[in-house]
């Protein structure tokens, strides 16, 4: 009888959900992991650059990247802003004010190691809807991710690297007067135009996918200005409020200051303008030496049990060395690394004065208190 009562009691406990619990399960710890990023500014394409890249019946643009390639190779994710549309040349090539340049650029960006190409800028619609579609397609077919435009609609990008899920956004302030043309086309959202409503929509989509961090390219500001505009600062503050971690700026064609926007224990790092990566703009006819310079930004994201945050954000000065050798070259030089000999460059002595000038202007522009330096040891 006692056995029967014990059996009934056990059955009752099971039915009422009162099973005896085993030992508490330990929470699985998140293994700390880091992802390194490098970003470059406007990859412009003027007529002398196209002519310089011509090789027989085709083109080769890889020389532009010879001296920055070590930084590209060192990064887990390398990014650049492509400020032109791409074409097969059947109807020729055009430059300012309506850019349509060789599709070989896509192949060469992939060859030198780029992973993400930002395409939302004021020249994205220079060849209208077909140009947007073709540019997106050839970049994607070359094996890179595109953010800022789409064959049908510009959508946020998500990449997971080393167990860190990163969302990417890209916006432009406008399309050089073609905003209405795109709006009235059959694909009115092919290029991402900045608005707070668009940011809200995209950030909601990224958060729904559980991203750990958000990186945003912003094509904004005023050309050739010396400081960020009030509008840039307002938009940066809004992006920070919505949860963007890093903002890479372009469009002014000159490098600008950086910022660190703090909101409680969160920080949003901003490069208001990385300037030109490469172009044919020169001091001799632009009335400013700053168009020959730019900055690459190296950053690092770290994910651990406390969350994901930016643990490195460091802008480095670049100088575009336009010179003749076997043909015309547009070599982008990391100024400090070339001066120090870290990156060997045969023309260091010839351009030493301009490299030193570039570094001096960079140090005057960048507040060292806002930099989180990149350590050689990624576990530091």
N, C-alpha and C positions, 0 to 999 in steps of 0.2 A: 504493500500500500504506500509506503514511504517512497519507494522508487517511482511509483506512478505520480505522486504529488510533485516530486522533483522534476519529472519529465514535463508535466503540465506547466510548472513555473518557468522552466527554460523556454518552452514554446511561447508562453505569454510575453516573456521579455523580448523574444525575437520579433513577435508580431507588433509589439508597441515601439519597436525601434530602439530598445534599450540593451543592445548587445554590448558585451564587455569590450571596451576599446583596447587596442594594442598600444604599444609604446608610441609616443608622439613622433611623427615624421619630421625630420630636420628639413628646413627650407633649403632648396638648392641654391647655393651661392653663385652669383654672377662672376665669372672670371673676367677681370679687367682686360679691356682690349682698346686699341687705338687705331685710328685711321688718319693718314696724313694727306693733305690736300695742297695743290698749288694752282693758282689762278693767274691768268694774264688778261690784259686789257684788249683794246680794239685791234683786231687783225684787219687792217685796211689794205686796199689793193688799188694803187694808182698805176697809170700807164707805164712809167719807168720800171715798176716792180714786175709787171707782166712781161715786159720786154726782157728784163734781166733773167727771168725764170725760163725763158724759151730754150728748149733743147731739141733741135731738129724739128720734128712735126708735133712735139708735145711740150710739156712744161715740168719743171722740177723746183718746188718751193722749199725743199728741206734745208737748204743752206741758211735760211732765216733763223733756224732753230739750233744751229751747230753748238753755240756756246751756252745755251740754256738747257740743252738736252739732259745734262746730269741732274738738274733739278726736277725735270719731268720724270726721268727714270726713278728718282728717289721717292716720288709721291705715289700713294695708292690710287689717288684720283687726280688727274690733270685736266684743267678746264681752260677754255678760252672763249672770248666773244668774237664771233665772226661777223664783221660788218660789211657784208656784201651778199649778193645772191650768186648762185653758181649756174653755169651754162656749159653746154658742149661746144659752144663756139660756132654753131651752124649759121647763126646770124651775126657773128662777130662778138667782140668784147667791148664793153663800155665801162667808163669810170665816172668820176664826179661829173654831174650830180646824180646819175642813175647807174649804180654799180651792177655789172653782170660779168663775172670773171670765171676763169677756167675751173672745170670740175675736178681737175687734178689736185686742187687744194684739199679736197676731202681725203683722197688717197694719202697725201703727204702728212696731213694732220694725224691720221691713224698711224702712219709709218714712224713718226717721231714719238708717239706714245700718248696722244690725247684720248681721254675717255668720254668727256662731256663737252659739248659745244653749245654755247648760248647763242640763240639766233634772233631774239627779240630786240630790235633796235630800229632807229628811224629809217634805215635803208632796207629793212626786211621786205618791204613791198615795192621795191624799185622796179621789179619786172612783174608786178601784180600777182594775181593768184597762181598762175603757172610757175612763176619764179619761186614762190614760197614752197609749193609742192615739190618742185624739182630739187631745190636746195635741201629740204628735209630728207627727201628720198636718197639722194646720193651720199649724204652724211651717214644716214642709217645703214645703207648698203655697204659703206666702207667699214662699218663695225663700231660706230660711236653712238652714244646716246645724245639726243637733241632735246633741248628745253627752250621754250619761248615761242615756238611755232609748231604747226602740225599740218599734215596733208589735209585733214578735215578741220581740226580744232586744236588749239594749243592747250595742253594739259600738263599738270605737274608730273615730275619724273621722280621715281623712287629707285634707289640702288641700295643693295645690302652688301656691305664689304666688311669682312672680319666681324660678323655678327652685329654690326651697327647699321640700322636701317635709316638711310638719309633721304630726306625729301629735297628736291631741287625746284626752284621757281625762277622765272625770268620774265621781266616786264620792260616795256618801253613807254616813254611818255607820249609817243605819237609816231606817225609815218610820213613825215614831210608833206603833209597836205593830202595824203592818200587815205586818211582815216575813213572818210565818207565813201570812197570807192570800195574799200573792203567791207564796210558796214552794209552797203547795198548790194554786195555780191552774194553768190550762193553759199559762200563760206565766210560769214561775217566775223568768225572768231579764230581765224587761222593764225593770227599773231596776237600775242598776249599784250593788251594795252592796260597800263596800270590804272586801277581804281580801287578804292577801299572795298567796294563790293566784290570785285574780282579776287582780292586778297582774302577776304572772308571766306569766299566759296572754296578757293584752293587750299587754304589752311584747314578748313573743315574736312576736306577730302583727305589730306595728308594725315591729320589726326585720327580719322576713322581707320586708316591703314596702320596706325600704331608706329609712326616714325619716331626715331630717337632724337633726331636733330634736323634742322631745316637750313638750307643754304639758298640765298636769293641773289640773282643777278639783277641789277637795276641800271637801265639806260636812261639817264636823267641829267638834270643840271643845265648849265650854260657853257657853251664852247669857250675855251681859252681863258676862263675866269681863274682867279687866284685863290678862291675860297669856296666852300660849299654854299649853296643858296639856302634861303630860309625854307623853300619848298623841299629841298633834299632832306634837310634836318627834320622837317615835319613828317615826311614819308618814312624816314628811317625810324623815327619814334613810333610810328604806327605799326611798322613791321615788327619792331622789337616787342611792342605790347601784345601782338598776336602770336609771338613765340618763335620768330626767326632768330637763328643763332649767329649767322654770318651774312653780311651783305657785301657783295663785290660790285662796285660802281664803274660805269663807263659812260662815254659820250663827250665829255669836255675836251678830249684829245690832249690833255695835260694832266699830270698826276696831282692829286689833291691830298688833303690831310686825312687822318684816320680818326675813329672815335670808338669809345667803349661805353655803351648805354647800359647802365645798371638799373635793374628792376628787382629789388629784393636780393635774393641770392642768385638771380639770373643775370647774365651779361650778353649783350649783342655787340659783336665787333663789326665795325663798318670801315670799308675803304671807299671813300666818297668818289674817287676816280682813280683807276689804275693807269689812266692815260693811254696813249697809243702803245700797242705791242710793237707794231712796225707800220710804217707808212712812208710816203715820199715827202712829207711835210718837213721843211728845213728852216732853220733860223734865217737864212739868207733872204727868203722871200715871205716869211710868216711873221717877222718882227718880234719873234720870241724864240729863245732856245729851248723852251720847255716842251715844244712839240717833238723834239728829237729824243725825249726821255719818257720813261714810264716807270711802272713798278710792278713786279710780280709779288704776289702775297702767298706766303707759305703758312699753313694753319694745320692744326691737329685737333681731332675730337677724341675724347676719352669716355668710355662707358664702363661704369662699375656699379656697385650696389646702391650708390647714392644717385644714380642717373647718368645722363650724358651731358658733357660740357666742353667748351673750347678750352684747351690747355696750352695752345700755342697760336699766335697770330702775329706774323712778322712780315712787314713789307720790305722789299729789297729794290734798290734803284737799278734801272735799266737804261742803257744808252744805245741808240740805233746808229751803227757805224756804216754809213754809205760810202763805198769806195770802189775803185776800179782795180781789178787784177786781171785774170784771164777774161773776165767779163765784169759787169756791174754786180756788186754785192750789197745786200742789206743785212748785215750781221747784227743781231741783237745781243749786246754784251751785258752780263751782270756786273755792274760797275765795280763794286767792292771786291768781288771774287777775282776779277781780271787784274785789278790793281795789286792785290795781294799775291797773285801768282797761283791761287787755288785753282783757277780755271786758266790754263795756258792759252795765250793769244799772241800770235806773231806781231800784231799791230798795236800792242799795248803802249809802246813808247810813242808811236805816232799820234795816238789819241789820248795820251795821259792827261793833258790839260783839260780836255772835255770830260773825261771820266771823273777827274777830281772835282770839276765844277758840278757835275751831276750829283756826286756824293754829297758835296757841301750843301746844295739846294735841298736834297732829300733830308738831310739831318736837321736843317732849319725848319722844314715843313712838318716833320713827323715828331709828335710828342713822345719821347721815350717812355714816359709813365704809362702810356696806353698799349705798349707792346708786350706781348707774352712771347719771349724768345723761343726759337726752335732749338732744342738740344740735339746734339749728335746722337746721344743714346735715347732711343724712343721710350725707354722705361724710366727716364729721369722725371 
